Amino acid sequence: METKITFDTAQVTKKINTRISMAQKKLDAQVMKDSNYYCPMDTGELQKSVLGSVIGSGLLVWSKDYAKKMYNFGGTLSKENNQNASVKWFEVAKSRKLASWNKLVENEIKKVN
């Protein structure tokens, strides 16, 4: 008895790329949310400036001209409008959320459909 197996590489590659793309979009959105939790806030414009980033690109940019200065700020941040405010807000979020970000991507990649 002979068994013949056909494997459509193009279809599998397309499915993998779709999963990776969706995982990147979900990861970007979660990283944005988690990072903004620690982002300093006065008027909210700094936090909103990341919304111009392209979700799914893997690159988030807080685009206010003072964002870099605030990210590397050497003084004491006001916590009046955000009690969680921190310099290097992405790094703070990453140190606290990396495991959950990895799990989010893993779960998205493993989805069956």
SULQUIJO-V362618 format. One record per pair of residues at least 24 apart in sequence whose C-alpha atoms are under 7 Angstrom apart, sorted by the first residue. I is the first residue (numbers start at 1). J is the second residue. Records with the same first field share a line. If there is no record, write none. Layout:
I->J + J
//
This chain:
19->108 + 109
20->109
21->56
23->105 + 108 + 109
24->56 + 58
25->55 + 56
27->101 + 105
28->55 + 56 + 58
29->55
34->93
35->89 + 90 + 93
37->84
38->84 + 85 + 86 + 89
39->85 + 86 + 89
40->82 + 85 + 86
41->81 + 82
42->81
//
